[in-house]
Amino acid sequence: MWTVIYVSQSIETAKKLIDVLLTNKVISKLRRTNNCNGNKSSCYEVLVPSTELETAQDLIFENELF
């Protein structure tokens, strides 16, 4: 099952996280959503398999992507 681990209004930030995850061999995918935070702008969700959740969270903190 896929789990959302990060939501960003910036595609650059989301792609940076995807790069960090892939570098550390964590499978991930990017999904665009509409109406982010009640606005008409888009958000980008980064998803990982639930089995990779803890590793992905550690990488977010280690790379200061929060």
N, C-alpha and C positions, 0 to 999 in steps of 0.2 A: 504494500500500500504506500502511495506517495503522500508526503507530509510537507506542508508549506513551512519553511524555516525562516524566510525573510521576505519582506515586502518593501519595495522602494518605488519612489516616483521617478527615479533616475535610472535609465537603462544602462548607463555607464557603471554605476555602482553595482547593479545586479550582475552585469557581465564580469565585473572584477571578482565578485564572489564566486561565480561559476568557474572562472579561471583558477581561483585558489582551490576550490573543491576538486576540480579535475586534476590539478597538479598533485593533489594528495590522494588521488585514486578514489574519490567519492563520486558515485554516479549522481548526476543532477540534471534538472531541466528547468527551463525558463518559460513562464506563462504570463501573457499580457492580460490584464483585466481592465474593465471600464468602471467609471464612476468611483474613483479612489477617494476615500475619506469624505464622501458626499459631494465631491467636486466632479466636474465633467472630464477631468483629466484622467489619463491612464496610469495604472500602477503595474509593476512587474513583480511577480512572485517567483521565488526560487524554491524548488521542490527537491526533496531527496527521498529515497526509500526509508521507511520507518526504521529499518535495521541500521541505517547510517546516521540517524538523528543526533546521537550524542557526539559523534566525531565531527559532524558538520557544525554543531553549536560551539564546540571547542575551537574550531578553525575560525569562526566568526569573531570570537573574543580574542584569540591570538593575533589576528590580523586587524583588530580594531575596526571592524565593519559594522558596528552597532551605532 
